[in-house]
C-alpha cells in the first residue's frame, strides 16, 4: 500500500469528495477537521494514483473514564478509533486498516480499543467483530445512536482471530519459515527492510490482508498445526554473505496447513488461495496443474520485528545451528523468547 501515509490534518484537502458521506453522517465533521488541523494532529490517509483520498483512519488515546458512552468505560488507557472509512475495492483494505489499529494500540500500550459504528455500516461491524470486538453499549449524539464496539486486551478469548494480534505461546510449536526475497516484501509489507524499495508494496489483497497464504515445496509445512508460531526468515538476496543478508523479520501464527491435492478442482483451489496468496492467478493455475508446490500454509501476520535479526546473530546469540536446514526449522521456547527480545517485539502481544 504505497500510498498510505501518516499525515497532518493540515495537509489534507477537506473538500475531497471522500469526506462527503462523513459530513452527512456527522454535522460537526467539517469543523472537527479544522480543529484537528489547528492542533497539529495526524491520521492515516490512503490516496489513489490520482491523489484522491481512498481511506482515512484517525486514532486517539484517551485516559481515565470514558463517560460519553453507555455504559461508561472504566478507568484505563483507551485507544479510540475516532474516524474510520475506506472505499472498498476488493483488496482487503479493511484488514490492512484493522492491522494499523492494532499496531497503534500495542505501540501505545492501550488497555483496550473502542469504536462507534452506526447500524447501517454492517460491513464494518462484522469486520471489527471478526477480530474480537464485542458490542459494549451505545452512544447517543445529535447525529443518532451508534453501537460502541470494544476490544479488551485483558481478556483471553481462546480464539486465534479474536485474540489477534496477541499470541498464545504455551503448548504450541515454533518454527523458522524461510521466504525468498522476491516474495517476502510483497507478502509482508510492514516487514520491508530499510534497503528495499517501498514501491514493492502495492495496494493489493495479499499485501493488505492480516491473513497470508504461502505455497512451498518444503514438506515441513505439512507438520504445522493451528496455533503454531512462525518466525519468517527472509533468505539472502545474494548481494553479500548470508550471515549478514538473511534476516528474521516477523511473528506469525498458523491458521492451517493443507496440501494442494486436497482441492478436487482448480476452481476450489483458486477460491481458497487467490485472495491471500502472493502469486498471480496464472502462477496458481500452473502450480495446481503441476503440483510443483504442494504444501500450503495459511497464517496471520501478527507483528513485524522492530529490529531485524541477521543470520549471524541467530547462530551466535540464539543458538541456531549453522549446518541445519533452515527452510522449515523447529525452534525451542527459549530460542523463540530470545528472538522476540532481540527483535524488540512488545511483550504485550504474548498472552502467557
Protein Blocks (a to p, Z undefined) as FASTA:
>chain_A
ZZbccddfklpcfkbmklmmmmmmmmklmmmmmmmmmnopacdddddfkopafbdcdddd
dehjdfkbccdddeddddddfbacdddehlommmmmmmmmmmmmmmnopabdcddddfkl
mmlmmmmmmnopacfbdcddfkbccddddddfkbcghiaklmpcbdcfehpacddddddf
klmmmmmmmlccfkbcfklpccdfklmpmbdcdddfbfklmmpcehiacddddddehlac
fklmgccfbdcddfbdcdfklpmbfklmmmmmmmmpcbdfklmmmmmmnomamcccdddd
fbccfbacdfklmmmmnopafkbcfkbacddfklmmmmmmmnopafklpmZZ
